[in-house]
Amino acid sequence: MPIGAGSNLHYLVGPVIAFVVLGLLALFMRWAFGSSTARVRPAAPAGDELLTRIATVSRRESAHALRAVLSDAGIRSTIRFPAAHRADVLVFPEDADRARALAATFPGPE
């Protein structure tokens, strides 16, 4: 049914269609990308951590130097900065004993 030339409704048809399409897109995006309790991964138990802390140092440079020593020994490591002037050096549990032995002999920068 065509809209008459004298009617003011033909100015509303375009915006109404645009808003309907935007609403449908918003609903689809919410359905496709929305969070759901079924998709949330459970947190790891408190005692089952992936990495083990082997040293805590007060300077960023010391942490990077220790990490370089561990890397030279073939031990993968990372650094975590939990607070100002504090850096934790972390390794995988299977490398923790060797890493602690190296960290104990590490003098750090002076």
N, C-alpha and C positions, 0 to 999 in steps of 0.2 A: 504494500500500500504506500504510494508516494506521498510525501509530505507536501502540502500546498505551498506555493511560492509566497503567499501572504502570511503564512504561519511563522511564529518565532521559534518553533520547536526544532527547526533544522540546525540552529546554532548549538543546541544541546546534544545532538546525536554524537558528534565527534568526541567531546569531553566525557560523555557517559561511557562510551565504548572504551576510551583510554583508561578510565578509572576501573572499569570492570576487568580489563586485561591486567592492569597493575595489581589489583586485588588477587586475581587468580595466580599470578606469578609469585606474589608474596606468600600465599598459602602453599604453593608447590615448594618454594624455597624453604619454608619452615618445616614442611614434612620431610624434605630430602636432607636438609642439613641441620635440623634441630637436634638438641640433645635429648637423650632418652636414658632412663635409668638402666635399661638393658645394655646400652652401649658403653657405660662407664666401666673402666677397668678397676678392679679392686686394688686397694693399696697393698703393698708387700707387708708381710708380718714384720714386727719390730726387729726381730733377731735375724732376719733373712735378708741382709743387705748385699748388694752386688759388689760394692767396693769396700775396702778396709783402709782405715786411716793408719798410716805408719809413722807420721811425724807432723808436728805442729810447729811452725816457725813464725817469727814476728815480722819478717821482712819479705816482701814480694820477690826481691832479687835472690834471697836465700832459697825460697821455694822453687824458683826457676832453675837455680844451680843444682839443687838436689834432684830435680826432675831430669836434668841433663845427665847427671851421674847414673841415675836409674836407667835412662834410655840407652846409655853406652853399655850397660850390663844386659840389655835386652829385656828390660822390665817395662811394660806399659804402665803409665801413670797419668794422673791428672791433678789439678790443683783446685781447691775450693776455698773461697774467701768468705767465711761465715760472719766475720766482724772486721772492724777497722783494725789494722795492725795485727792481723792474724791470718795465717794461711795454712790449710791442711793439705798434706800430700796424700793422695789415695792411690791404691793399687788393687788388683784383683786378689782374692784370698789365696789362690795357689802360689802367688809370688810374694806374699806378705813376709814370710820368714827371711827370704833372701834380701828383700827390700829393707827390712828393719836392720839387718846386719850391715848393709851398706850405709844406711842413715846413721847408725851408731858411730861409724868411722868417718862420717862426713864432717869436716871442720866448718864449712860454710864460709862466706866471704868475711873478711875482717874489716 
